Amino acid sequence: MIRLEEISKRYPGGHEALTDISLEISAGELVYLTGHSGAGKSTLLKLIAAIERPSTGALWFHEQNISRIQRRSIPWLRRNFGLIFQDHKLLFDRNAIHNVLLPLEIAGFSRHDAFARARAALDKVGLLPRERALPVTLSGGEQQLLCIARAIATHPPLLLADEPTGNLDSEATASIMRIFREFNRTGTTVIVSSHDPAAILPGTGRVIQLDHGRVLP
């Protein structure tokens, strides 16, 4: 599904976030990206999501070279992705269910199907009783769950989660990681980055460790 060929990413000023990354991720895998803060985990996810472009190398999603994708094609590409990033990107003037409805509306689901999917996603993460709540009234953990509901509502083939358990207690962390595992069991490819080894469910997926922009053997 995803293939990286000698990918490097350098930012203005000379900082090299990733160096000569080559790896493959198959459809249906659960992959944990681990490593210290600044190891390159977030950069790698942003490259896969076409939020940023590599400085050198090629990155393939199925048979499409997304390192060379035209800007106008990016919204269509991202319909294949569920994205969960650290800054949440919630719409604070919309309640919980309308945050989840947004990607469904963009994808062209009918109003009836969109509401059914949104409620199912909220129910999956335990937030259905709060469907009318504004994000500002939710706890940090509930806001993260809302992000997950929004990401899974369209049933994307690929789910990317960047430090989804940051600043959460151990109970909330375990709950969120179980949701990812359950979603992976339905056939979705899931890539989760975490600097916390305790967040990884042992024996549930492949671990790729980054260190200063390189994949450790």
SEFITOR-998701 format. One line per field, with one value per atom (N, C-alpha, C): residue in three letters; chain; atom name; x, y, z. Coordinates in steps of 0.1 Angstrom, whole numbers. Example, Ala and Ser with C-alpha at 12.3 -4.5 7.8 and 13.67 -1.06 7.14 Angstrom:
res = ALA;ALA;ALA;SER;SER;SER;
chain = A;A;A;A;A;A;
atom = N;CA;C;N;CA;C;
x = 132;123;132;128;137;129;
y = -57;-45;-33;-22;-11;0;
z = 78;78;78;71;71;79;
***
This chain:
res = MET;MET;MET;ILE;ILE;ILE;ARG;ARG;ARG;LEU;LEU;LEU;GLU;GLU;GLU;GLU;GLU;GLU;ILE;ILE;ILE;SER;SER;SER;LYS;LYS;LYS;ARG;ARG;ARG;TYR;TYR;TYR;PRO;PRO;PRO;GLY;GLY;GLY;GLY;GLY;GLY;HIS;HIS;HIS;GLU;GLU;GLU;ALA;ALA;ALA;LEU;LEU;LEU;THR;THR;THR;ASP;ASP;ASP;ILE;ILE;ILE;SER;SER;SER;LEU;LEU;LEU;GLU;GLU;GLU;ILE;ILE;ILE;SER;SER;SER;ALA;ALA;ALA;GLY;GLY;GLY;GLU;GLU;GLU;LEU;LEU;LEU;VAL;VAL;VAL;TYR;TYR;TYR;LEU;LEU;LEU;THR;THR;THR;GLY;GLY;GLY;HIS;HIS;HIS;SER;SER;SER;GLY;GLY;GLY;ALA;ALA;ALA;GLY;GLY;GLY;LYS;LYS;LYS;SER;SER;SER;THR;THR;THR;LEU;LEU;LEU;LEU;LEU;LEU;LYS;LYS;LYS;LEU;LEU;LEU;ILE;ILE;ILE;ALA;ALA;ALA;ALA;ALA;ALA;ILE;ILE;ILE;GLU;GLU;GLU;ARG;ARG;ARG;PRO;PRO;PRO;SER;SER;SER;THR;THR;THR;GLY;GLY;GLY;ALA;ALA;ALA;LEU;LEU;LEU;TRP;TRP;TRP;PHE;PHE;PHE;HIS;HIS;HIS;GLU;GLU;GLU;GLN;GLN;GLN;ASN;ASN;ASN;ILE;ILE;ILE;SER;SER;SER;ARG;ARG;ARG;ILE;ILE;ILE;GLN;GLN;GLN;ARG;ARG;ARG;ARG;ARG;ARG;SER;SER;SER;ILE;ILE;ILE;PRO;PRO;PRO;TRP;TRP;TRP;LEU;LEU;LEU;ARG;ARG;ARG;ARG;ARG;ARG;ASN;ASN;ASN;PHE;PHE;PHE;GLY;GLY;GLY;LEU;LEU;LEU;ILE;ILE;ILE;PHE;PHE;PHE;GLN;GLN;GLN;ASP;ASP;ASP;HIS;HIS;HIS;LYS;LYS;LYS;LEU;LEU;LEU;LEU;LEU;LEU;PHE;PHE;PHE;ASP;ASP;ASP;ARG;ARG;ARG;ASN;ASN;ASN;ALA;ALA;ALA;ILE;ILE;ILE;HIS;HIS;HIS;ASN;ASN;ASN;VAL;VAL;VAL;LEU;LEU;LEU;LEU;LEU;LEU;PRO;PRO;PRO;LEU;LEU;LEU;GLU;GLU;GLU;ILE;ILE;ILE;ALA;ALA;ALA;GLY;GLY;GLY;PHE;PHE;PHE;SER;SER;SER;ARG;ARG;ARG;HIS;HIS;HIS;ASP;ASP;ASP;ALA;ALA;ALA;PHE;PHE;PHE;ALA;ALA;ALA;ARG;ARG;ARG;ALA;ALA;ALA;ARG;ARG;ARG;ALA;ALA;ALA;ALA;ALA;ALA;LEU;LEU;LEU;ASP;ASP;ASP;LYS;LYS;LYS;VAL;VAL;VAL;GLY;GLY;GLY;LEU;LEU;LEU;LEU;LEU;LEU;PRO;PRO;PRO;ARG;ARG;ARG;GLU;GLU;GLU;ARG;ARG;ARG;ALA;ALA;ALA;LEU;LEU;LEU;PRO;PRO;PRO;VAL;VAL;VAL;THR;THR;THR;LEU;LEU;LEU;SER;SER;SER;GLY;GLY;GLY;GLY;GLY;GLY;GLU;GLU;GLU;GLN;GLN;GLN;GLN;GLN;GLN;LEU;LEU;LEU;LEU;LEU;LEU;CYS;CYS;CYS;ILE;ILE;ILE;ALA;ALA;ALA;ARG;ARG;ARG;ALA;ALA;ALA;ILE;ILE;ILE;ALA;ALA;ALA;THR;THR;THR;HIS;HIS;HIS;PRO;PRO;PRO;PRO;PRO;PRO;LEU;LEU;LEU;LEU;LEU;LEU;LEU;LEU;LEU;ALA;ALA;ALA;ASP;ASP;ASP;GLU;GLU;GLU;PRO;PRO;PRO;THR;THR;THR;GLY;GLY;GLY;ASN;ASN;ASN;LEU;LEU;LEU;ASP;ASP;ASP;SER;SER;SER;GLU;GLU;GLU;ALA;ALA;ALA;THR;THR;THR;ALA;ALA;ALA;SER;SER;SER;ILE;ILE;ILE;MET;MET;MET;ARG;ARG;ARG;ILE;ILE;ILE;PHE;PHE;PHE;ARG;ARG;ARG;GLU;GLU;GLU;PHE;PHE;PHE;ASN;ASN;ASN;ARG;ARG;ARG;THR;THR;THR;GLY;GLY;GLY;THR;THR;THR;THR;THR;THR;VAL;VAL;VAL;ILE;ILE;ILE;VAL;VAL;VAL;SER;SER;SER;SER;SER;SER;HIS;HIS;HIS;ASP;ASP;ASP;PRO;PRO;PRO;ALA;ALA;ALA;ALA;ALA;ALA;ILE;ILE;ILE;LEU;LEU;LEU;PRO;PRO;PRO;GLY;GLY;GLY;THR;THR;THR;GLY;GLY;GLY;ARG;ARG;ARG;VAL;VAL;VAL;ILE;ILE;ILE;GLN;GLN;GLN;LEU;LEU;LEU;ASP;ASP;ASP;HIS;HIS;HIS;GLY;GLY;GLY;ARG;ARG;ARG;VAL;VAL;VAL;LEU;LEU;LEU;PRO;PRO;PRO;
chain = A;A;A;A;A;A;A;A;A;A;A;A;A;A;A;A;A;A;A;A;A;A;A;A;A;A;A;A;A;A;A;A;A;A;A;A;A;A;A;A;A;A;A;A;A;A;A;A;A;A;A;A;A;A;A;A;A;A;A;A;A;A;A;A;A;A;A;A;A;A;A;A;A;A;A;A;A;A;A;A;A;A;A;A;A;A;A;A;A;A;A;A;A;A;A;A;A;A;A;A;A;A;A;A;A;A;A;A;A;A;A;A;A;A;A;A;A;A;A;A;A;A;A;A;A;A;A;A;A;A;A;A;A;A;A;A;A;A;A;A;A;A;A;A;A;A;A;A;A;A;A;A;A;A;A;A;A;A;A;A;A;A;A;A;A;A;A;A;A;A;A;A;A;A;A;A;A;A;A;A;A;A;A;A;A;A;A;A;A;A;A;A;A;A;A;A;A;A;A;A;A;A;A;A;A;A;A;A;A;A;A;A;A;A;A;A;A;A;A;A;A;A;A;A;A;A;A;A;A;A;A;A;A;A;A;A;A;A;A;A;A;A;A;A;A;A;A;A;A;A;A;A;A;A;A;A;A;A;A;A;A;A;A;A;A;A;A;A;A;A;A;A;A;A;A;A;A;A;A;A;A;A;A;A;A;A;A;A;A;A;A;A;A;A;A;A;A;A;A;A;A;A;A;A;A;A;A;A;A;A;A;A;A;A;A;A;A;A;A;A;A;A;A;A;A;A;A;A;A;A;A;A;A;A;A;A;A;A;A;A;A;A;A;A;A;A;A;A;A;A;A;A;A;A;A;A;A;A;A;A;A;A;A;A;A;A;A;A;A;A;A;A;A;A;A;A;A;A;A;A;A;A;A;A;A;A;A;A;A;A;A;A;A;A;A;A;A;A;A;A;A;A;A;A;A;A;A;A;A;A;A;A;A;A;A;A;A;A;A;A;A;A;A;A;A;A;A;A;A;A;A;A;A;A;A;A;A;A;A;A;A;A;A;A;A;A;A;A;A;A;A;A;A;A;A;A;A;A;A;A;A;A;A;A;A;A;A;A;A;A;A;A;A;A;A;A;A;A;A;A;A;A;A;A;A;A;A;A;A;A;A;A;A;A;A;A;A;A;A;A;A;A;A;A;A;A;A;A;A;A;A;A;A;A;A;A;A;A;A;A;A;A;A;A;A;A;A;A;A;A;A;A;A;A;A;A;A;A;A;A;A;A;A;A;A;A;A;A;A;A;A;A;A;A;A;A;A;A;A;A;A;A;A;A;A;A;A;A;A;A;A;A;A;A;A;A;A;A;A;A;A;A;A;A;A;A;A;A;A;A;A;A;A;A;A;A;A;A;A;A;A;A;A;A;A;A;A;A;A;A;A;A;A;A;A;A;A;A;A;A;A;A;A;A;A;A;A;A;A;A;A;A;A;A;A;A;A;A;A;A;A;A;A;A;A;A;A;A;A;A;A;
atom = N;CA;C;N;CA;C;N;CA;C;N;CA;C;N;CA;C;N;CA;C;N;CA;C;N;CA;C;N;CA;C;N;CA;C;N;CA;C;N;CA;C;N;CA;C;N;CA;C;N;CA;C;N;CA;C;N;CA;C;N;CA;C;N;CA;C;N;CA;C;N;CA;C;N;CA;C;N;CA;C;N;CA;C;N;CA;C;N;CA;C;N;CA;C;N;CA;C;N;CA;C;N;CA;C;N;CA;C;N;CA;C;N;CA;C;N;CA;C;N;CA;C;N;CA;C;N;CA;C;N;CA;C;N;CA;C;N;CA;C;N;CA;C;N;CA;C;N;CA;C;N;CA;C;N;CA;C;N;CA;C;N;CA;C;N;CA;C;N;CA;C;N;CA;C;N;CA;C;N;CA;C;N;CA;C;N;CA;C;N;CA;C;N;CA;C;N;CA;C;N;CA;C;N;CA;C;N;CA;C;N;CA;C;N;CA;C;N;CA;C;N;CA;C;N;CA;C;N;CA;C;N;CA;C;N;CA;C;N;CA;C;N;CA;C;N;CA;C;N;CA;C;N;CA;C;N;CA;C;N;CA;C;N;CA;C;N;CA;C;N;CA;C;N;CA;C;N;CA;C;N;CA;C;N;CA;C;N;CA;C;N;CA;C;N;CA;C;N;CA;C;N;CA;C;N;CA;C;N;CA;C;N;CA;C;N;CA;C;N;CA;C;N;CA;C;N;CA;C;N;CA;C;N;CA;C;N;CA;C;N;CA;C;N;CA;C;N;CA;C;N;CA;C;N;CA;C;N;CA;C;N;CA;C;N;CA;C;N;CA;C;N;CA;C;N;CA;C;N;CA;C;N;CA;C;N;CA;C;N;CA;C;N;CA;C;N;CA;C;N;CA;C;N;CA;C;N;CA;C;N;CA;C;N;CA;C;N;CA;C;N;CA;C;N;CA;C;N;CA;C;N;CA;C;N;CA;C;N;CA;C;N;CA;C;N;CA;C;N;CA;C;N;CA;C;N;CA;C;N;CA;C;N;CA;C;N;CA;C;N;CA;C;N;CA;C;N;CA;C;N;CA;C;N;CA;C;N;CA;C;N;CA;C;N;CA;C;N;CA;C;N;CA;C;N;CA;C;N;CA;C;N;CA;C;N;CA;C;N;CA;C;N;CA;C;N;CA;C;N;CA;C;N;CA;C;N;CA;C;N;CA;C;N;CA;C;N;CA;C;N;CA;C;N;CA;C;N;CA;C;N;CA;C;N;CA;C;N;CA;C;N;CA;C;N;CA;C;N;CA;C;N;CA;C;N;CA;C;N;CA;C;N;CA;C;N;CA;C;N;CA;C;N;CA;C;N;CA;C;N;CA;C;N;CA;C;N;CA;C;N;CA;C;N;CA;C;N;CA;C;N;CA;C;N;CA;C;N;CA;C;N;CA;C;N;CA;C;N;CA;C;N;CA;C;N;CA;C;N;CA;C;N;CA;C;N;CA;C;N;CA;C;N;CA;C;N;CA;C;N;CA;C;N;CA;C;N;CA;C;N;CA;C;N;CA;C;N;CA;C;N;CA;C;N;CA;C;N;CA;C;N;CA;C;N;CA;C;N;CA;C;N;CA;C;N;CA;C;N;CA;C;N;CA;C;N;CA;C;N;CA;C;N;CA;C;N;CA;C;N;CA;C;N;CA;C;N;CA;C;
x = 8;0;9;19;27;42;49;63;71;81;91;104;109;122;132;141;152;147;137;131;139;142;148;140;140;133;142;145;153;145;145;138;147;142;150;159;171;181;190;186;195;191;181;177;172;178;173;165;152;143;143;144;145;156;163;174;173;172;173;163;151;141;135;137;131;124;111;103;90;83;70;60;48;37;26;22;12;-2;-11;-25;-30;-37;-42;-32;-20;-11;-14;-10;-10;5;9;23;24;33;37;50;50;62;67;78;83;96;100;113;111;123;123;116;113;108;118;113;122;129;124;130;126;115;110;97;90;77;67;65;54;57;70;74;70;73;70;55;47;32;27;33;29;33;44;47;38;34;24;11;7;-6;-5;7;9;7;9;9;22;32;45;51;61;67;82;86;100;110;122;132;138;140;145;138;138;132;117;111;98;89;77;67;55;51;40;29;17;5;-3;-4;-8;2;-3;6;8;4;5;17;25;37;32;29;24;34;47;57;58;51;50;35;26;12;9;1;-3;-12;-11;-18;-33;-39;-53;-58;-49;-53;-52;-46;-44;-58;-68;-81;-86;-85;-90;-82;-69;-60;-64;-67;-69;-83;-91;-104;-101;-88;-84;-79;-77;-71;-80;-78;-83;-71;-72;-60;-63;-54;-55;-41;-41;-29;-30;-18;-17;-25;-27;-34;-50;-55;-69;-76;-74;-81;-96;-101;-116;-122;-134;-142;-149;-145;-150;-164;-168;-181;-192;-188;-197;-197;-208;-209;-202;-202;-194;-199;-212;-217;-214;-215;-212;-197;-189;-174;-172;-179;-178;-184;-195;-202;-194;-185;-178;-171;-163;-156;-166;-177;-188;-195;-197;-204;-194;-181;-172;-171;-172;-171;-184;-195;-207;-217;-216;-227;-240;-251;-264;-265;-275;-276;-280;-289;-293;-281;-273;-262;-251;-249;-239;-242;-254;-258;-257;-261;-260;-245;-236;-222;-216;-220;-214;-218;-231;-235;-228;-226;-220;-205;-199;-185;-184;-193;-193;-196;-205;-208;-196;-189;-177;-167;-165;-155;-162;-175;-181;-186;-188;-192;-206;-213;-227;-235;-234;-242;-238;-227;-222;-223;-231;-231;-235;-242;-245;-236;-226;-217;-207;-204;-193;-180;-170;-156;-151;-154;-148;-153;-164;-169;-164;-156;-151;-137;-134;-121;-110;-98;-87;-89;-91;-93;-105;-116;-128;-126;-118;-115;-107;-98;-90;-99;-109;-118;-127;-131;-138;-130;-118;-109;-109;-108;-108;-121;-132;-145;-146;-141;-142;-133;-122;-112;-118;-126;-130;-144;-151;-165;-167;-157;-158;-153;-148;-143;-131;-121;-110;-101;-95;-86;-73;-69;-57;-60;-55;-57;-43;-40;-28;-30;-23;-25;-11;-10;3;2;9;9;-6;-14;-29;-31;-21;-23;-15;-9;-1;-9;-3;-10;-22;-24;-35;-31;-39;-35;-35;-30;-28;-41;-52;-65;-70;-69;-74;-65;-52;-43;-46;-49;-52;-65;-75;-88;-86;-78;-77;-69;-59;-51;-59;-69;-78;-87;-91;-100;-92;-79;-71;-70;-68;-66;-79;-91;-103;-106;-103;-105;-96;-83;-74;-80;-87;-92;-103;-109;-119;-112;-99;-91;-84;-86;-80;-65;-57;-43;-42;-35;-34;-19;-15;-1;-2;3;3;17;19;32;31;41;41;55;58;71;71;59;56;55;65;65;53;48;37;24;23;11;10;20;20;14;4;-1;8;14;24;18;25;21;10;6;-5;-1;11;15;30;34;49;54;65;71;83;82;93;99;111;118;126;124;131;141;153;163;170;168;174;172;159;156;159;164;167;160;157;150;161;159;168;166;176;174;167;
y = -12;0;13;13;25;20;27;24;37;37;49;44;52;49;60;58;67;81;82;95;103;116;125;138;144;157;167;178;189;201;208;221;233;244;256;258;262;263;251;240;229;217;218;207;196;184;172;163;163;156;141;137;123;121;110;107;93;92;79;69;72;63;54;41;31;21;20;9;7;-4;-7;-10;-6;-9;-15;-27;-34;-30;-32;-30;-39;-33;-41;-42;-36;-36;-26;-29;-20;-17;-4;-1;10;8;18;25;38;46;51;47;51;58;64;72;84;90;102;114;124;136;142;145;150;140;127;116;116;123;124;117;113;106;114;126;135;139;141;145;133;121;110;109;111;110;121;133;144;142;135;132;122;112;102;109;118;125;136;138;149;163;164;177;184;176;181;172;177;169;165;154;150;159;160;168;159;146;136;123;115;102;102;90;88;81;85;80;75;63;57;53;56;51;44;30;21;24;27;29;44;53;67;73;80;87;100;100;112;122;119;129;138;135;143;147;145;147;162;165;179;184;197;202;200;201;200;186;176;162;158;166;163;160;169;166;152;148;135;124;126;116;115;126;125;119;117;109;95;90;77;76;88;89;93;88;94;100;113;120;124;121;125;132;145;152;158;162;166;179;187;200;199;187;184;189;202;209;207;208;208;222;221;234;237;247;250;257;262;268;257;245;234;223;217;207;194;184;172;165;163;156;163;176;184;184;183;181;168;158;144;144;152;153;159;168;176;167;157;149;141;137;130;138;151;160;163;165;167;155;143;131;128;136;135;125;121;112;120;113;119;123;132;137;126;117;105;96;92;84;90;103;111;111;114;114;100;89;76;72;75;72;80;93;102;96;93;87;74;66;53;55;65;68;73;82;87;76;67;56;47;45;37;42;55;61;65;62;64;79;86;100;103;93;95;103;101;109;124;127;141;147;141;145;160;166;180;190;184;192;200;212;219;214;214;209;216;229;235;230;223;217;203;197;184;184;174;172;170;171;168;154;144;131;129;136;136;143;154;160;151;143;134;123;118;108;114;126;133;133;136;136;122;112;98;95;99;96;103;115;122;115;110;103;90;83;69;69;81;81;77;80;77;63;55;42;42;51;52;39;37;25;27;40;43;53;50;59;63;76;81;89;85;91;95;108;114;117;109;111;112;103;105;104;99;97;107;117;127;134;135;142;135;122;115;105;102;93;78;69;55;49;52;45;50;63;69;64;64;59;45;36;22;21;29;29;33;44;49;39;32;23;10;7;-5;-1;11;16;14;18;16;2;-7;-21;-27;-23;-28;-23;-11;-6;-13;-16;-23;-37;-43;-57;-57;-45;-45;-43;-43;-42;-29;-19;-6;-7;-1;1;12;10;20;23;35;39;49;46;54;57;70;74;77;73;75;75;84;84;76;71;64;49;41;27;20;26;20;21;29;31;19;12;2;-11;-17;-30;-41;-48;-58;-69;-72;-83;-80;-67;-63;-58;-54;-48;-47;-41;-39;-26;-26;-14;-10;3;9;20;19;29;38;51;62;68;72;78;89;101;112;111;108;108;96;85;73;61;51;39;30;26;17;3;-5;-19;-28;
z = 0;0;0;9;10;8;0;-2;-3;6;6;1;-9;-15;-13;-4;-1;1;10;13;23;20;29;29;41;42;49;42;48;48;60;61;59;56;54;67;64;75;77;69;69;77;86;95;86;88;81;90;88;97;94;81;77;67;68;60;54;41;33;39;41;46;35;36;27;35;32;39;32;35;29;40;38;47;39;42;35;39;30;33;45;54;66;77;76;88;98;111;122;125;123;124;135;144;154;150;149;147;161;165;178;177;188;188;196;199;208;201;209;204;194;182;171;163;165;157;142;139;126;123;134;133;127;132;126;112;109;95;86;90;81;79;89;87;78;79;71;56;54;40;34;42;37;34;42;40;30;24;14;20;33;39;36;35;31;20;14;3;7;3;5;-3;3;-4;-15;-12;-22;-20;-30;-29;-35;-34;-39;-29;-28;-18;-26;-25;-33;-24;-28;-21;-32;-30;-41;-52;-64;-75;-79;-69;-72;-65;-72;-66;-60;-47;-40;-37;-39;-37;-49;-60;-72;-75;-66;-69;-71;-80;-82;-71;-68;-57;-58;-70;-72;-69;-69;-67;-52;-44;-30;-23;-24;-17;-21;-33;-37;-31;-30;-23;-9;-2;12;16;6;9;13;10;14;29;35;48;59;71;83;90;93;99;113;122;136;140;142;146;159;164;178;181;172;174;172;170;170;157;155;143;144;156;157;154;150;147;160;167;181;180;168;167;163;162;158;169;171;182;177;186;183;170;169;157;144;145;132;129;139;136;128;133;126;112;111;98;87;90;80;69;73;62;54;61;54;43;47;38;26;29;18;9;14;6;-2;1;-7;-2;10;16;17;15;17;32;35;48;58;53;61;64;54;56;64;62;70;85;88;102;108;101;106;108;99;101;112;113;124;137;139;152;155;145;147;151;145;149;163;167;181;191;187;196;197;187;187;198;199;208;221;223;236;238;227;228;223;220;215;224;238;247;246;241;240;226;218;203;201;211;209;217;223;231;222;226;219;223;214;218;231;233;244;258;257;270;272;263;264;270;277;283;272;275;265;259;268;263;254;257;249;236;236;223;214;220;212;206;214;210;198;199;189;176;177;165;159;167;162;155;161;155;142;141;128;117;122;113;107;116;112;105;105;101;87;78;64;61;71;70;60;62;52;52;41;40;48;51;58;69;82;93;98;99;104;117;127;140;146;148;153;168;176;190;196;193;197;212;219;234;242;235;243;253;265;276;282;278;284;295;304;315;309;317;312;308;315;312;299;296;284;272;275;265;260;270;267;259;262;256;241;239;225;217;222;215;212;220;217;206;205;194;181;180;168;164;175;172;166;172;167;153;150;137;127;131;122;119;128;126;115;112;101;88;87;75;72;80;78;82;73;76;86;97;108;111;111;114;126;137;149;153;156;161;176;184;198;203;212;219;232;235;248;245;249;247;254;265;272;264;254;246;236;233;223;229;222;226;222;231;227;217;207;198;189;188;179;166;164;151;150;139;136;142;148;154;145;141;133;142;145;154;146;149;143;153;148;157;149;152;145;130;126;112;104;111;104;110;102;107;113;126;132;127;125;120;130;
***
